[in-house]
Amino acid sequence: MKNFVFLADGFEEIEALATVDILRRAGMDVKTVSIKNEKLVCGAHGVAVEADMTFKEADFSNSDWLITPGGMPGAKHLHEFAPLNDLIKIHHGRLASICASPSLVLGPTGVLKDLPATCYPGMDEGLKAGGAIVKEDMVVVTDRIITGRGPGATFQFALAIVAATLGASQAREVASGMLLA
């Protein structure tokens, strides 16, 4: 199945790129998607990245994970991009969101209603407004949604996606290869 990481100008580089790296190390098919009309996207700390495709070029049918990194104003730009919000609302696969994105991107769509979720400290208003049960854990895993607290949780967040997709043993193998376990 296909997996997608969405990029907007101002995205948090660690959260997006380390997640892509870890998922690819695990053998997962993951593509970066620019929500702009061009592939070049600039991160919150000035790192320019060429996405694999633009939103308009992507085929989201048969997709498993839709992943939104945080960073400001990247998460705000993702929130303001109506086609992504519409996709999240109708997506039958899994969602993963970290840092500001659980609050700014997932919260307003209503997909977190009555579910535990975490986000960057001080940004939990969007979680509350969306009906989520706010947690302060570094990573929160439910049946189909994984949320992470921020940049320092990125490895744990990405490995949780690997574990949910390919099993805990594959996540441990990837972590071991990265000297994390």
Backbone as a chain_set.jsonl record, in Angstrom:
{"seq": "MKNFVFLADGFEEIEALATVDILRRAGMDVKTVSIKNEKLVCGAHGVAVEADMTFKEADFSNSDWLITPGGMPGAKHLHEFAPLNDLIKIHHGRLASICASPSLVLGPTGVLKDLPATCYPGMDEGLKAGGAIVKEDMVVVTDRIITGRGPGATFQFALAIVAATLGASQAREVASGMLLA", "coords": {"N": [[0.834, -1.186, 0.0], [0.301, 2.318, -0.485], [1.877, 5.137, 1.049], [1.796, 8.418, 2.381], [3.515, 11.48, 2.97], [2.828, 14.701, 3.798], [3.844, 17.878, 2.649], [4.33, 21.279, 3.379], [5.286, 24.693, 2.912], [7.374, 25.676, 5.529], [7.348, 23.377, 7.035], [8.281, 21.06, 9.656], [11.428, 19.947, 9.515], [12.842, 17.729, 10.708], [10.749, 16.096, 11.66], [9.349, 15.43, 9.304], [11.318, 14.442, 7.423], [12.916, 12.55, 8.831], [10.938, 10.747, 9.485], [10.131, 9.833, 6.928], [12.569, 8.648, 6.171], [12.873, 6.571, 8.116], [10.583, 4.992, 7.635], [11.118, 4.183, 5.029], [13.476, 2.732, 5.456], [12.357, 0.573, 6.692], [11.204, -0.623, 4.587], [8.846, 0.321, 3.596], [6.564, 1.752, 1.238], [6.736, 4.976, 0.699], [5.843, 8.277, -0.056], [6.665, 11.698, -0.57], [4.62, 14.573, -0.557], [3.966, 17.576, -2.021], [1.919, 20.285, -1.138], [1.743, 22.44, -2.661], [1.759, 23.919, -5.98], [4.099, 23.216, -7.039], [7.046, 21.149, -6.724], [9.167, 21.851, -5.039], [9.738, 22.553, -1.712], [10.064, 24.488, 1.215], [11.469, 24.051, 4.363], [10.84, 24.771, 7.887], [13.243, 25.602, 8.939], [14.74, 26.488, 6.874], [15.572, 24.456, 5.137], [15.516, 23.265, 1.976], [13.455, 21.105, 0.115], [12.84, 18.713, -2.382], [9.836, 17.495, -3.172], [8.374, 14.246, -3.812], [6.159, 14.373, -5.417], [3.425, 16.503, -6.474], [0.368, 17.477, -4.803], [-1.722, 17.449, -6.65], [-0.751, 15.663, -8.531], [-0.752, 13.246, -7.264], [-2.038, 9.973, -6.538], [-4.334, 8.936, -4.436], [-5.816, 6.701, -3.987], [-6.086, 3.432, -2.674], [-4.356, 3.922, -0.547], [-2.546, 3.746, 2.517], [-1.28, 5.002, 5.0], [-1.687, 8.429, 5.79], [0.28, 11.096, 6.421], [1.083, 13.805, 8.475], [3.439, 16.19, 9.115], [4.572, 18.494, 11.669], [5.564, 21.775, 12.541], [5.957, 25.265, 12.073], [5.274, 27.847, 9.848], [4.182, 25.559, 8.67], [2.272, 23.513, 9.515], [0.04, 25.103, 9.793], [-0.338, 25.9, 7.144], [-0.944, 23.395, 6.004], [-3.358, 22.921, 7.305], [-4.907, 24.948, 6.14], [-5.228, 24.082, 3.576], [-7.654, 23.023, 1.746], [-8.194, 20.673, 0.044], [-6.606, 18.657, 1.27], [-7.75, 18.491, 3.826], [-10.289, 17.55, 3.108], [-9.573, 15.061, 2.027], [-8.523, 13.765, 4.316], [-10.852, 13.52, 5.851], [-12.378, 11.646, 4.392], [-10.755, 9.476, 4.198], [-10.098, 6.061, 4.522], [-8.054, 4.622, 5.497], [-5.136, 4.783, 7.541], [-4.004, 7.37, 9.821], [-1.392, 9.628, 10.646], [0.125, 11.995, 12.698], [2.044, 14.746, 13.818], [3.423, 16.963, 16.306], [2.45, 20.243, 15.838], [0.508, 19.548, 14.047], [-1.453, 17.479, 14.816], [-3.27, 19.015, 16.296], [-3.814, 21.297, 14.632], [-4.332, 20.246, 12.07], [-5.553, 17.562, 12.106], [-7.426, 17.777, 14.284], [-9.485, 19.791, 13.619], [-10.858, 18.384, 11.606], [-12.411, 16.496, 12.801], [-11.751, 13.818, 13.1], [-10.522, 12.913, 15.366], [-12.321, 12.726, 17.405], [-13.348, 11.745, 20.566], [-11.094, 10.187, 20.905], [-7.838, 9.361, 22.259], [-5.124, 11.649, 22.036], [-2.076, 13.394, 21.232], [-0.07, 16.393, 21.132], [2.043, 19.191, 20.223], [3.246, 20.911, 23.1], [1.039, 23.265, 24.55], [-0.493, 23.653, 22.307], [-2.936, 22.461, 22.314], [-5.587, 23.245, 21.969], [-6.914, 22.857, 19.514], [-7.123, 20.092, 19.518], [-8.843, 19.678, 21.688], [-11.101, 21.128, 20.774], [-11.788, 19.519, 18.647], [-12.762, 17.353, 19.938], [-11.027, 15.467, 21.0], [-9.296, 13.386, 23.399], [-7.059, 14.733, 25.355], [-3.663, 13.992, 25.698], [-0.432, 13.823, 27.294], [1.63, 12.257, 26.48], [4.558, 11.18, 24.672], [4.102, 9.825, 22.27], [1.044, 8.742, 20.964], [-0.946, 5.994, 20.343], [-3.624, 4.718, 18.525], [-6.204, 2.583, 17.165], [-6.263, 3.374, 14.411], [-4.974, 5.786, 14.252], [-2.061, 7.675, 14.839], [-0.421, 9.863, 16.956], [2.045, 12.372, 17.622], [4.223, 14.173, 19.877], [6.258, 16.118, 19.266], [9.368, 17.352, 17.708], [11.367, 15.894, 19.167], [10.141, 13.481, 19.554], [10.124, 12.164, 17.203], [11.531, 9.806, 16.202], [10.411, 7.757, 17.779], [7.726, 8.106, 17.065], [7.776, 7.561, 14.233], [8.698, 4.916, 14.305], [6.556, 3.76, 15.609], [4.645, 3.879, 13.606], [5.809, 2.093, 11.79], [5.702, -0.254, 13.38], [2.919, -0.554, 13.666], [2.257, -1.107, 11.07], [3.982, -3.119, 9.999], [4.644, -4.723, 12.098], [5.907, -5.276, 15.447], [8.419, -6.523, 15.62], [9.704, -5.862, 13.222], [9.892, -3.106, 13.565], [11.612, -3.04, 15.772], [13.886, -4.132, 14.572], [14.564, -2.165, 12.662], [15.039, -0.037, 14.423], [17.203, -1.079, 15.848], [19.151, -1.232, 13.817], [19.598, 1.433, 13.517], [20.861, 2.034, 15.78], [19.26, 2.588, 17.956], [18.169, 0.838, 19.661]], "CA": [[0.0, 0.0, 0.0], [1.03, 3.579, -0.573], [1.87, 6.0, 2.223], [2.12, 9.767, 1.945], [3.877, 12.519, 3.934], [2.456, 15.967, 3.169], [4.777, 18.963, 2.923], [3.958, 22.666, 3.089], [6.348, 25.595, 3.341], [7.418, 25.84, 6.979], [7.244, 22.087, 7.721], [9.382, 20.702, 10.559], [12.274, 19.045, 8.741], [13.124, 16.469, 11.417], [9.544, 15.269, 11.716], [9.01, 14.927, 7.968], [12.374, 13.688, 6.742], [13.292, 11.361, 9.608], [9.84, 9.787, 9.343], [10.283, 9.223, 5.609], [13.76, 7.804, 6.22], [12.61, 5.374, 8.924], [9.615, 4.15, 6.93], [11.81, 3.564, 3.889], [14.378, 1.711, 6.007], [11.518, -0.584, 7.001], [10.727, -1.182, 3.332], [7.521, 0.84, 3.269], [6.453, 2.653, 0.093], [6.301, 6.284, 1.201], [6.126, 9.376, -0.97], [6.417, 13.037, -0.066], [3.651, 15.263, -1.408], [3.884, 19.026, -1.84], [0.562, 20.788, -1.335], [1.855, 23.563, -3.59], [1.729, 23.517, -7.387], [5.469, 22.855, -7.406], [7.606, 20.137, -5.828], [10.133, 22.42, -4.098], [9.114, 23.023, -0.482], [11.091, 24.956, 2.143], [11.156, 23.751, 5.745], [10.809, 25.843, 8.882], [14.606, 26.023, 9.241], [15.415, 26.84, 5.633], [16.007, 23.311, 4.34], [14.663, 23.084, 0.795], [13.272, 19.693, -0.219], [12.019, 18.446, -3.559], [8.877, 16.425, -2.902], [8.251, 13.245, -4.872], [5.053, 14.744, -6.295], [2.501, 17.502, -5.943], [-0.93, 16.928, -4.41], [-2.509, 17.234, -7.872], [-0.193, 14.512, -9.258], [-0.838, 12.032, -6.448], [-3.201, 9.08, -6.569], [-4.487, 8.519, -3.044], [-6.559, 5.456, -3.872], [-5.261, 2.336, -2.164], [-3.325, 4.433, 0.353], [-2.671, 3.328, 3.904], [-0.993, 6.115, 5.905], [-1.563, 9.845, 5.433], [1.116, 11.581, 7.518], [1.278, 15.246, 8.474], [4.403, 16.707, 10.079], [4.269, 19.803, 12.23], [6.364, 22.923, 12.127], [5.156, 26.457, 11.802], [3.831, 27.798, 9.635], [3.811, 24.414, 7.843], [1.024, 22.897, 9.944], [-1.022, 26.069, 9.479], [-0.575, 25.802, 5.699], [-1.652, 22.133, 5.769], [-4.732, 23.152, 7.762], [-5.584, 25.857, 5.21], [-5.327, 23.441, 2.257], [-8.937, 22.312, 1.786], [-8.181, 19.316, -0.505], [-6.053, 17.73, 2.254], [-8.781, 18.294, 4.85], [-11.313, 16.685, 2.52], [-8.994, 13.722, 1.93], [-8.459, 13.2, 5.666], [-12.215, 13.191, 6.288], [-12.916, 10.468, 3.7], [-9.734, 8.424, 4.166], [-10.457, 4.872, 5.291], [-6.822, 4.037, 6.008], [-4.638, 5.278, 8.824], [-3.507, 8.742, 9.884], [-0.335, 9.897, 11.622], [0.311, 13.445, 12.743], [2.976, 15.052, 14.895], [3.73, 18.344, 16.681], [1.283, 21.12, 15.741], [-0.475, 19.004, 13.111], [-2.648, 16.848, 15.387], [-4.178, 20.08, 16.708], [-4.205, 22.185, 13.54], [-4.773, 19.533, 10.866], [-6.526, 16.504, 12.397], [-8.478, 18.22, 15.194], [-10.629, 20.42, 12.952], [-11.595, 17.466, 10.713], [-13.293, 15.658, 13.605], [-11.344, 12.406, 13.121], [-9.988, 12.568, 16.696], [-13.408, 12.776, 18.386], [-13.385, 10.69, 21.584], [-9.859, 9.4, 20.872], [-6.681, 9.998, 22.879], [-4.172, 12.223, 21.08], [-1.102, 14.32, 21.789], [0.446, 17.394, 20.195], [3.062, 20.07, 20.801], [2.737, 21.579, 24.306], [0.429, 24.57, 24.377], [-1.268, 23.711, 21.065], [-3.983, 21.45, 22.436], [-6.944, 23.773, 21.766], [-7.511, 22.194, 18.354], [-7.49, 18.737, 19.927], [-10.042, 19.803, 22.524], [-12.21, 21.555, 19.923], [-12.153, 18.371, 17.816], [-13.305, 16.288, 20.775], [-10.014, 14.482, 21.394], [-8.891, 13.256, 24.796], [-5.69, 15.246, 25.288], [-2.635, 13.284, 26.459], [0.881, 14.453, 27.243], [2.596, 11.235, 26.092], [5.344, 11.531, 23.488], [3.4, 9.239, 21.128], [-0.217, 8.085, 21.319], [-1.339, 5.078, 19.274], [-4.955, 4.12, 18.565], [-6.353, 1.595, 16.089], [-5.921, 3.871, 13.077], [-4.352, 7.11, 14.305], [-0.883, 7.847, 15.696], [-0.043, 11.265, 17.114], [3.313, 12.587, 18.308], [4.308, 15.438, 20.6], [7.113, 17.111, 18.63], [10.595, 16.873, 17.076], [12.061, 14.893, 19.982], [9.385, 12.224, 19.521], [10.046, 11.716, 15.816], [11.932, 8.409, 16.001], [9.382, 6.936, 18.413], [6.547, 8.281, 16.215], [7.964, 6.814, 12.987], [8.777, 3.491, 14.634], [5.185, 3.329, 15.921], [4.004, 3.651, 12.305], [6.371, 0.827, 11.302], [5.153, -1.346, 14.196], [1.497, -0.719, 13.345], [2.139, -1.579, 9.691], [4.766, -4.323, 9.712], [4.847, -5.488, 13.323], [6.892, -4.793, 16.417], [9.76, -7.065, 15.354], [10.302, -5.046, 12.153], [10.237, -1.812, 14.168], [12.824, -3.271, 16.583], [15.003, -4.349, 13.648], [14.934, -0.847, 12.137], [15.614, 0.719, 15.547], [18.521, -1.653, 16.127], [20.042, -0.813, 12.743], [19.877, 2.85, 13.711], [21.483, 2.093, 17.109], [18.296, 3.128, 18.884], [17.768, -0.22, 20.599]], "C": [[0.879, 1.25, 0.0], [0.844, 4.382, 0.717], [2.379, 7.366, 1.796], [2.441, 10.678, 3.128], [3.672, 13.848, 3.221], [3.383, 17.089, 3.623], [4.196, 20.303, 2.494], [5.12, 23.532, 3.525], [6.239, 25.814, 4.85], [7.255, 24.538, 7.734], [8.452, 21.857, 8.616], [10.207, 19.615, 9.871], [12.511, 17.704, 9.428], [11.918, 15.549, 11.362], [9.204, 14.657, 10.362], [10.089, 13.983, 7.435], [12.826, 12.456, 7.514], [12.191, 10.31, 9.523], [9.924, 9.085, 8.0], [11.448, 8.241, 5.615], [13.48, 6.49, 6.958], [11.622, 4.446, 8.223], [10.266, 3.463, 5.732], [12.81, 2.514, 4.341], [13.621, 0.428, 6.303], [10.953, -1.241, 5.745], [9.337, -0.708, 2.929], [7.593, 1.781, 2.07], [5.888, 3.97, 0.606], [6.76, 7.368, 0.244], [5.849, 10.693, -0.266], [5.552, 13.775, -1.088], [3.645, 16.75, -1.054], [2.436, 19.452, -2.041], [0.562, 22.006, -2.259], [1.745, 23.029, -5.021], [3.115, 23.197, -7.914], [6.019, 21.9, -6.353], [8.55, 20.714, -4.773], [9.399, 23.039, -2.908], [10.228, 23.398, 0.485], [10.634, 24.726, 3.581], [11.254, 24.961, 6.655], [12.2, 26.398, 9.185], [15.434, 26.217, 7.978], [15.934, 25.692, 4.794], [15.02, 23.118, 3.194], [14.64, 21.605, 0.418], [12.439, 19.597, -1.494], [11.135, 17.249, -3.255], [8.835, 15.458, -4.08], [7.185, 13.634, -5.885], [4.275, 15.894, -5.668], [1.188, 16.799, -5.594], [-1.751, 16.579, -5.652], [-2.03, 16.003, -8.646], [-0.44, 13.19, -8.545], [-2.143, 11.277, -6.654], [-3.331, 8.491, -5.173], [-5.35, 7.27, -2.882], [-5.59, 4.365, -3.415], [-4.12, 2.836, -1.282], [-3.609, 3.952, 1.769], [-2.508, 4.541, 4.805], [-0.998, 7.455, 5.19], [-0.886, 10.48, 6.636], [1.339, 13.078, 7.379], [2.288, 15.644, 9.538], [3.942, 18.058, 10.613], [5.194, 20.859, 11.671], [5.437, 24.077, 11.84], [5.918, 27.359, 10.849], [3.355, 26.604, 8.804], [2.486, 23.778, 8.219], [-0.167, 23.802, 9.644], [-1.36, 26.004, 7.987], [-1.302, 24.503, 5.354], [-3.123, 22.289, 6.152], [-5.534, 23.973, 6.753], [-5.802, 25.249, 3.822], [-6.547, 22.511, 2.241], [-8.894, 20.905, 1.172], [-7.594, 18.28, 0.457], [-7.074, 17.449, 3.358], [-9.868, 17.356, 4.345], [-10.821, 15.245, 2.433], [-8.954, 13.044, 3.293], [-9.84, 12.742, 6.13], [-12.754, 11.921, 5.644], [-11.965, 9.273, 3.698], [-10.13, 7.261, 5.064], [-9.235, 4.157, 5.854], [-6.442, 4.662, 7.336], [-4.044, 6.674, 8.687], [-2.418, 8.839, 10.935], [-0.008, 11.38, 11.536], [1.145, 13.781, 13.965], [3.107, 16.565, 15.084], [2.477, 19.213, 16.645], [0.172, 20.504, 14.897], [-1.638, 18.239, 13.739], [-3.707, 17.887, 15.757], [-4.707, 20.889, 15.526], [-4.774, 21.468, 12.326], [-5.849, 18.494, 11.203], [-7.695, 16.984, 13.242], [-9.682, 18.813, 14.487], [-11.436, 19.49, 12.039], [-12.569, 16.581, 11.479], [-12.869, 14.21, 13.723], [-10.813, 11.957, 14.487], [-11.069, 12.527, 17.776], [-13.41, 11.52, 19.257], [-12.159, 9.779, 21.584], [-8.749, 10.117, 21.628], [-5.724, 10.495, 21.801], [-3.235, 13.169, 21.815], [-0.68, 15.307, 20.71], [1.503, 18.221, 20.924], [2.472, 20.806, 22.009], [2.206, 22.988, 24.01], [-0.423, 24.703, 23.127], [-2.483, 22.796, 21.121], [-5.407, 21.95, 22.233], [-7.649, 23.103, 20.591], [-7.903, 20.763, 18.652], [-8.784, 18.772, 20.719], [-11.259, 20.165, 21.682], [-12.707, 20.412, 19.039], [-12.656, 17.188, 18.615], [-12.319, 15.226, 21.206], [-9.82, 14.478, 22.907], [-7.403, 13.594, 24.823], [-4.773, 14.476, 26.248], [-1.316, 14.04, 26.339], [1.982, 13.46, 26.906], [3.362, 11.7, 24.855], [4.694, 11.011, 22.214], [2.148, 8.549, 21.656], [-0.673, 7.273, 20.109], [-2.76, 4.582, 19.529], [-5.044, 3.135, 17.396], [-5.922, 2.111, 14.726], [-5.25, 5.236, 13.058], [-3.184, 7.112, 15.285], [-0.583, 9.342, 15.745], [1.246, 11.353, 17.922], [3.407, 14.005, 18.832], [5.145, 16.507, 19.885], [8.397, 16.509, 18.107], [11.311, 15.766, 17.855], [11.377, 13.537, 19.996], [9.416, 11.571, 18.142], [10.431, 10.259, 15.627], [10.883, 7.464, 16.572], [8.099, 6.948, 17.571], [6.662, 7.425, 14.949], [8.034, 5.315, 13.243], [7.408, 2.935, 15.03], [4.408, 3.071, 14.627], [4.496, 2.334, 11.724], [5.767, -0.349, 12.068], [3.687, -1.611, 13.852], [1.296, -1.329, 11.963], [2.764, -2.952, 9.492], [5.047, -5.188, 10.931], [5.985, -4.948, 14.171], [8.294, -5.301, 16.123], [10.457, -6.276, 14.244], [10.709, -3.675, 12.696], [11.499, -1.944, 15.012], [14.049, -3.447, 15.693], [15.492, -3.014, 13.067], [15.611, -0.026, 13.228], [17.025, 0.209, 15.857], [19.54, -1.22, 15.073], [20.435, 0.657, 12.843], [20.543, 3.106, 15.075], [20.568, 2.761, 18.148], [17.88, 2.095, 19.927], [18.925, -1.152, 20.88]], "O": [[2.033, 1.227, 0.427], [-0.194, 4.312, 1.376], [3.275, 7.473, 0.96], [1.75, 10.664, 4.147], [4.265, 14.096, 2.171], [3.672, 17.237, 4.811], [3.647, 20.444, 1.401], [5.872, 23.147, 4.421], [5.163, 26.097, 5.377], [7.045, 24.558, 8.946], [9.528, 22.399, 8.362], [9.732, 18.497, 9.674], [12.392, 16.656, 8.795], [12.045, 14.364, 11.053], [8.815, 13.491, 10.287], [9.794, 12.855, 7.041], [13.095, 11.418, 6.909], [12.477, 9.113, 9.492], [9.8, 7.862, 7.936], [11.322, 7.123, 5.115], [13.821, 5.416, 6.462], [11.816, 3.231, 8.223], [9.993, 2.295, 5.457], [12.976, 1.498, 3.666], [14.166, -0.669, 6.182], [10.303, -2.284, 5.821], [8.722, -1.272, 2.024], [8.565, 2.518, 1.907], [4.699, 4.066, 0.912], [7.905, 7.38, -0.207], [4.918, 10.798, 0.534], [5.72, 13.629, -2.298], [3.352, 17.126, 0.081], [1.793, 19.032, -3.003], [-0.496, 22.537, -2.595], [1.65, 21.82, -5.233], [3.286, 22.936, -9.105], [5.52, 21.848, -5.229], [8.713, 20.115, -3.71], [8.559, 23.924, -3.068], [11.236, 22.696, 0.566], [9.547, 25.153, 3.97], [11.694, 26.034, 6.243], [12.328, 27.536, 9.637], [16.661, 26.125, 8.002], [16.667, 25.919, 3.832], [13.84, 22.842, 3.414], [15.676, 20.94, 0.404], [11.454, 20.317, -1.658], [11.619, 16.128, -3.1], [9.211, 15.806, -5.2], [7.278, 13.283, -7.061], [4.444, 16.214, -4.492], [0.933, 15.677, -6.031], [-2.399, 15.533, -5.698], [-2.821, 15.367, -9.343], [-0.345, 12.127, -9.158], [-3.195, 11.863, -6.907], [-2.531, 7.646, -4.773], [-5.591, 6.828, -1.759], [-4.405, 4.397, -3.75], [-3.04, 2.245, -1.269], [-4.762, 3.774, 2.162], [-3.497, 5.059, 5.323], [-0.398, 7.609, 4.126], [-1.409, 10.416, 7.749], [1.73, 13.566, 6.319], [2.037, 15.463, 10.73], [3.031, 18.679, 10.066], [5.558, 20.843, 10.495], [4.292, 23.899, 11.423], [7.109, 27.6, 11.048], [2.24, 26.627, 8.283], [1.654, 23.525, 7.347], [-1.245, 23.329, 9.287], [-2.531, 26.048, 7.611], [-2.188, 24.507, 4.499], [-4.016, 21.853, 5.426], [-6.718, 23.71, 6.543], [-6.486, 25.841, 2.987], [-6.47, 21.361, 2.672], [-9.513, 20.001, 1.733], [-8.04, 17.133, 0.461], [-7.243, 16.303, 3.774], [-10.317, 16.47, 5.073], [-11.568, 14.313, 2.731], [-9.312, 11.873, 3.412], [-9.968, 11.68, 6.739], [-13.511, 11.187, 6.279], [-12.328, 8.186, 3.248], [-10.458, 7.457, 6.234], [-9.37, 3.193, 6.607], [-7.297, 5.021, 8.146], [-3.641, 7.1, 7.605], [-2.505, 8.209, 11.989], [0.119, 11.944, 10.449], [0.977, 13.177, 15.025], [2.926, 17.34, 14.146], [1.523, 18.93, 17.371], [-0.987, 20.899, 15.02], [-2.751, 18.343, 13.224], [-4.9, 17.663, 15.554], [-5.909, 21.137, 15.428], [-5.614, 22.026, 11.62], [-6.944, 18.541, 10.643], [-8.842, 16.64, 12.956], [-10.806, 18.375, 14.733], [-12.59, 19.789, 11.731], [-13.458, 15.978, 10.878], [-13.554, 13.429, 14.383], [-10.67, 10.76, 14.735], [-10.757, 12.313, 18.948], [-13.465, 10.396, 18.759], [-12.183, 8.712, 22.198], [-8.71, 11.348, 21.644], [-5.537, 9.838, 20.776], [-3.562, 13.679, 22.886], [-0.906, 15.079, 19.521], [1.81, 17.976, 22.09], [1.333, 21.272, 21.956], [2.844, 23.781, 23.317], [-1.021, 25.755, 22.901], [-3.003, 22.396, 20.08], [-6.349, 21.161, 22.315], [-8.843, 22.814, 20.663], [-8.89, 20.26, 18.115], [-9.706, 17.998, 20.461], [-12.329, 19.58, 21.851], [-13.893, 20.337, 18.719], [-12.947, 16.134, 18.051], [-12.722, 14.185, 21.726], [-10.143, 15.447, 23.595], [-6.582, 12.806, 24.354], [-5.066, 14.331, 27.435], [-1.112, 14.803, 25.395], [3.161, 13.79, 27.034], [2.866, 12.522, 24.085], [4.729, 11.685, 21.184], [2.192, 7.856, 22.672], [-0.773, 7.793, 18.998], [-3.066, 4.085, 20.613], [-4.047, 2.89, 16.717], [-5.288, 1.384, 13.96], [-4.983, 5.788, 11.99], [-3.295, 6.62, 16.408], [-0.501, 10.004, 14.711], [1.507, 10.521, 18.791], [2.767, 14.921, 18.315], [4.778, 17.682, 19.897], [8.526, 15.286, 18.057], [11.804, 14.809, 17.259], [11.977, 12.546, 20.411], [8.795, 10.527, 17.94], [9.712, 9.531, 14.942], [10.506, 6.486, 15.927], [7.465, 5.909, 17.391], [5.755, 6.656, 14.632], [7.483, 4.53, 12.472], [7.134, 1.756, 14.807], [3.602, 2.143, 14.563], [3.699, 1.541, 11.22], [5.362, -1.338, 11.457], [3.268, -2.764, 13.758], [0.288, -1.989, 11.711], [2.158, -3.84, 8.892], [5.626, -6.268, 10.808], [6.889, -4.266, 13.687], [9.267, -4.583, 16.354], [11.664, -6.046, 14.313], [11.757, -3.146, 12.324], [12.363, -1.068, 14.979], [15.131, -2.963, 16.024], [16.697, -2.771, 12.992], [16.638, 0.607, 12.986], [17.933, 1.003, 16.101], [20.673, -0.879, 15.412], [21.469, 1.073, 12.321], [20.758, 4.254, 15.464], [21.036, 3.407, 19.086], [17.305, 2.444, 20.958], [18.778, -2.104, 21.646]]}, "num_chains": 1, "name": "protein.A"}
